[in-house]
Amino acid sequence: MERIKEGVIIFFCQARKRLSARVMGIIKQREHEEEEMKKAIREEDFLDVIISNEDLDYEEKVSIVLDILFGGFETSATLLSLVVYFLAKSPNLLNELKEEHESIRAKKGEGELLNWKDYQKMELTQCVMFEALRCGNIVKMVHRKSTRSINFKEYVIPKGCKVFPIFTAVHLDPSLHENTFEFNPMRWTDKAKMNKKTMAFGGGVRICPGGEIGKLQTAFFLHHLVISYRWKIKADEMPIAHPYVEFKRGMLLEIEPITIS
């Protein structure tokens, strides 16, 4: 087991090193572009904004780019996949979720778009998303470096050490979650406990800035999905960690619109 853990860490480090080198090359290429050439080729984008920040060194700029690329696409898509998977396996829960969204839709005018107040009413939806994040462990760990010596329980983490917080250890800790391998969204009905027992979006000064919009996108997608469609998943389909979350068969769905009589 220790060899497997060591292999996973080495894999992550090597992959990040290659990606960092690629992003660093792009940043340096951008820096050497003439100002007039920039304007002629394209409009300013998020990378230009990051490069222009003189308070950041190269390593910090690369780290921000990698975090944005991963967090802005892969995690949201995987969360959606996990929620659709778990709901297909939980028909009673799906019916309850459908009732929640039909109640919200019934109070909207014809063609009226969803808004922030509607999102706040999606209480069961929030529980479903948190439980999918806990069970799915989309991001299993993060890479950090201690900027000062830290006392943690009986341990001392010296300044400059690389630290790998393992989110999965928190999400599957039986002292925090009863029946840890059971998909049970109702464990999140106490909102005060949500952010204390899950680390899906990190925490502290490095908490994911896009966490809320990711949940918003998922909730609004589910609103239209559960009201308008029904779906089935192959019996042998399941999520696997490889090392990120993937589906055995690519999660092919049998989906059909719901006919309203």
Secondary structure per residue as TSV (DSSP state, phi and psi in degrees):
chain	resnum	aa	ss	phi	psi
A	1	M	-	360.0	-40.7
A	2	E	H	-63.1	-37.0
A	3	R	H	-65.6	-37.7
A	4	I	H	-63.9	-46.3
A	5	K	H	-60.3	-43.5
A	6	E	H	-63.2	-39.3
A	7	G	H	-65.0	-40.3
A	8	V	H	-63.3	-44.0
A	9	I	H	-63.1	-43.3
A	10	I	H	-61.8	-42.1
A	11	F	H	-59.3	-47.9
A	12	F	H	-61.9	-43.5
A	13	C	H	-63.8	-43.7
A	14	Q	H	-66.4	-41.3
A	15	A	H	-64.5	-44.0
A	16	R	H	-65.6	-36.6
A	17	K	H	-62.9	-43.3
A	18	R	H	-66.4	-43.3
A	19	L	H	-64.8	-40.3
A	20	S	H	-61.7	-41.1
A	21	A	H	-64.0	-39.8
A	22	R	H	-65.6	-45.8
A	23	V	H	-65.7	-39.7
A	24	M	H	-59.5	-41.0
A	25	G	H	-62.5	-40.4
A	26	I	H	-65.8	-42.1
A	27	I	H	-61.6	-46.3
A	28	K	H	-66.8	-33.8
A	29	Q	H	-65.1	-42.5
A	30	R	H	-61.7	-40.5
A	31	E	H	-64.2	-27.7
A	32	H	T	-90.4	-3.8
A	33	E	S	-71.4	139.7
A	34	E	-	-69.6	147.2
A	35	E	H	-58.1	-43.1
A	36	E	H	-67.2	-33.3
A	37	M	H	-67.3	-39.1
A	38	K	H	-58.0	-48.5
A	39	K	H	-65.4	-34.3
A	40	A	H	-72.3	-34.0
A	41	I	H	-83.6	-43.2
A	42	R	-	-160.6	168.2
A	43	E	-	-83.2	161.3
A	44	E	-	-63.9	136.8
A	45	D	-	-122.8	-174.6
A	46	F	H	-63.3	-30.6
A	47	L	H	-68.0	-37.8
A	48	D	H	-61.8	-38.9
A	49	V	H	-64.6	-43.3
A	50	I	H	-64.5	-43.8
A	51	I	H	-62.9	-34.9
A	52	S	H	-74.0	-11.2
A	53	N	-	-79.0	105.5
A	54	E	T	-75.4	-11.1
A	55	D	T	-79.8	-10.5
A	56	L	S	-102.7	139.2
A	57	D	-	-89.0	177.4
A	58	Y	H	-59.7	-42.8
A	59	E	H	-62.1	-40.0
A	60	E	H	-68.9	-38.9
A	61	K	H	-64.0	-43.2
A	62	V	H	-62.5	-43.6
A	63	S	H	-60.4	-42.1
A	64	I	H	-64.0	-43.4
A	65	V	H	-61.2	-45.8
A	66	L	H	-63.5	-41.6
A	67	D	H	-62.7	-41.5
A	68	I	H	-66.7	-44.0
A	69	L	H	-62.4	-42.8
A	70	F	I	-75.1	-50.0
A	71	G	I	-69.0	-27.1
A	72	G	I	-82.9	-11.6
A	73	F	I	-132.4	-61.4
A	74	E	I	-60.2	-42.9
A	75	T	H	-68.9	-42.4
A	76	S	H	-64.4	-42.5
A	77	A	H	-64.6	-39.4
A	78	T	H	-69.6	-39.6
A	79	L	H	-60.3	-44.0
A	80	L	H	-59.1	-44.0
A	81	S	H	-62.1	-44.0
A	82	L	H	-64.5	-42.9
A	83	V	H	-62.7	-44.7
A	84	V	H	-62.3	-40.0
A	85	Y	H	-63.2	-51.6
A	86	F	H	-66.3	-36.1
A	87	L	H	-66.2	-36.7
A	88	A	H	-63.8	-27.6
A	89	K	T	-89.3	-3.8
A	90	S	-	-132.3	75.5
A	91	P	H	-60.9	-36.9
A	92	N	H	-65.6	-41.7
A	93	L	H	-64.3	-40.6
A	94	L	H	-60.6	-40.5
A	95	N	H	-63.5	-40.7
A	96	E	H	-64.7	-40.8
A	97	L	H	-65.9	-39.3
A	98	K	H	-62.6	-40.1
A	99	E	H	-62.4	-39.8
A	100	E	H	-61.0	-44.7
A	101	H	H	-76.1	-32.8
A	102	E	H	-66.0	-35.7
A	103	S	H	-64.0	-40.4
A	104	I	H	-68.0	-43.4
A	105	R	H	-65.6	-34.4
A	106	A	H	-63.6	-24.3
A	107	K	T	-93.4	0.7
A	108	K	S	-98.0	150.1
A	109	G	-	-75.8	166.9
A	110	E	T	-59.4	121.0
A	111	G	T	76.6	3.2
A	112	E	-	-73.3	134.8
A	113	L	-	-80.8	156.2
A	114	L	-	-69.5	152.2
A	115	N	-	-135.7	-175.4
A	116	W	H	-62.1	-37.7
A	117	K	H	-63.9	-37.1
A	118	D	H	-64.2	-42.3
A	119	Y	H	-60.1	-39.9
A	120	Q	H	-67.5	-21.4
A	121	K	H	-82.6	-10.5
A	122	M	-	-84.0	65.1
A	123	E	H	-70.1	-46.1
A	124	L	H	-64.8	-37.3
A	125	T	H	-59.4	-42.2
A	126	Q	H	-59.9	-43.7
A	127	C	H	-62.5	-41.4
A	128	V	H	-62.3	-43.5
A	129	M	H	-65.6	-43.5
A	130	F	H	-63.0	-40.0
A	131	E	H	-70.8	-35.6
A	132	A	H	-65.2	-37.7
A	133	L	H	-67.3	-39.3
A	134	R	H	-67.4	-47.8
A	135	C	H	-72.3	-38.1
A	136	G	H	-78.4	-31.0
A	137	N	-	48.4	60.8
A	138	I	S	-59.2	-46.7
A	139	V	S	-107.9	111.2
A	140	K	-	-84.2	-27.5
A	141	M	B	-157.1	165.6
A	142	V	-	-131.5	158.0
A	143	H	-	-100.1	126.7
A	144	R	E	-135.5	161.1
A	145	K	E	-132.8	126.6
A	146	S	-	-71.0	125.9
A	147	T	S	-87.8	-9.2
A	148	R	S	-155.7	164.8
A	149	S	-	-67.4	136.7
A	150	I	E	-126.6	131.9
A	151	N	E	-93.5	117.2
A	152	F	E	-125.4	106.9
A	153	K	T	54.4	-122.1
A	154	E	T	-94.1	9.5
A	155	Y	E	-107.0	154.5
A	156	V	E	-121.3	122.2
A	157	I	E	-100.2	109.0
A	158	P	-	-66.4	154.7
A	159	K	T	-59.9	136.8
A	160	G	T	91.0	-4.0
A	161	C	-	-76.6	147.0
A	162	K	E	-83.1	133.0
A	163	V	E	-123.0	138.5
A	164	F	-	-122.6	86.0
A	165	P	-	-63.7	126.9
A	166	I	B	-99.9	103.7
A	167	F	H	-64.8	-35.6
A	168	T	H	-57.3	-35.7
A	169	A	H	-62.7	-33.4
A	170	V	H	-76.7	-45.0
A	171	H	H	-68.6	-25.7
A	172	L	T	-112.7	23.8
A	173	D	-	-82.6	114.6
A	174	P	T	-64.5	-18.1
A	175	S	T	-76.7	-15.6
A	176	L	T	-105.7	-31.7
A	177	H	S	-131.8	119.5
A	178	E	T	-72.1	140.5
A	179	N	T	49.0	65.2
A	180	T	T	-58.5	-29.0
A	181	F	T	-93.5	10.1
A	182	E	S	-98.6	132.1
A	183	F	-	-80.3	103.9
A	184	N	-	-137.8	88.4
A	185	P	G	-59.9	-22.4
A	186	M	G	-68.9	-11.2
A	187	R	G	-69.5	-11.8
A	188	W	G	-103.6	15.0
A	189	T	-	-66.8	-23.4
A	190	D	S	-85.6	99.2
A	191	K	H	-61.7	-29.1
A	192	A	H	-64.0	-23.4
A	193	K	H	-91.5	-11.7
A	194	M	H	-56.0	-54.9
A	195	N	H	-81.2	-7.7
A	196	K	H	-90.2	-20.8
A	197	K	H	-116.5	5.0
A	198	T	-	-137.0	144.0
A	199	M	-	-121.4	27.9
A	200	A	T	-57.9	-30.2
A	201	F	T	-111.7	20.7
A	202	G	-	74.5	-152.7
A	203	G	-	-173.7	171.6
A	204	G	G	66.6	-148.8
A	205	V	G	-70.1	-16.1
A	206	R	G	-103.7	19.8
A	207	I	-	-62.6	146.7
A	208	C	-	-61.8	120.2
A	209	P	T	-70.7	-19.4
A	210	G	T	-101.5	10.9
A	211	G	H	-58.5	-45.4
A	212	E	H	-69.7	-39.5
A	213	I	H	-69.8	-31.0
A	214	G	H	-63.1	-43.4
A	215	K	H	-67.8	-37.6
A	216	L	H	-62.2	-46.1
A	217	Q	H	-59.9	-43.6
A	218	T	H	-64.4	-43.8
A	219	A	H	-63.4	-43.9
A	220	F	H	-69.2	-35.7
A	221	F	H	-62.2	-46.1
A	222	L	H	-62.8	-35.0
A	223	H	H	-54.5	-49.4
A	224	H	H	-75.4	-33.0
A	225	L	H	-67.3	-52.5
A	226	V	H	-71.5	-27.2
A	227	I	H	-77.8	-36.7
A	228	S	H	-104.7	-14.9
A	229	Y	E	-138.3	158.0
A	230	R	E	-125.9	153.1
A	231	W	E	-150.5	158.6
A	232	K	E	-130.1	153.6
A	233	I	E	-122.0	143.6
A	234	K	-	-54.8	143.8
A	235	A	T	-60.6	-33.6
A	236	D	T	-94.1	9.9
A	237	E	-	-77.5	141.3
A	238	M	-	-162.8	151.1
A	239	P	E	-77.8	143.8
A	240	I	E	-133.9	155.8
A	241	A	E	-99.3	122.4
A	242	H	S	-147.2	47.6
A	243	P	S	-81.9	-15.6
A	244	Y	S	-84.1	167.7
A	245	V	E	-71.7	124.6
A	246	E	E	-134.1	171.5
A	247	F	E	-114.9	141.3
A	248	K	T	-52.4	-43.7
A	249	R	T	-111.3	12.7
A	250	G	-	82.1	6.5
A	251	M	-	52.8	62.6
A	252	L	-	-74.1	134.3
A	253	L	E	-111.7	145.7
A	254	E	E	-99.5	106.7
A	255	I	E	-124.7	142.8
A	256	E	E	-146.9	148.4
A	257	P	E	-71.4	149.7
A	258	I	-	-86.4	124.0
A	259	T	-	-85.5	120.9
A	260	I	-	-91.2	119.5
A	261	S	-	-82.7	360.0
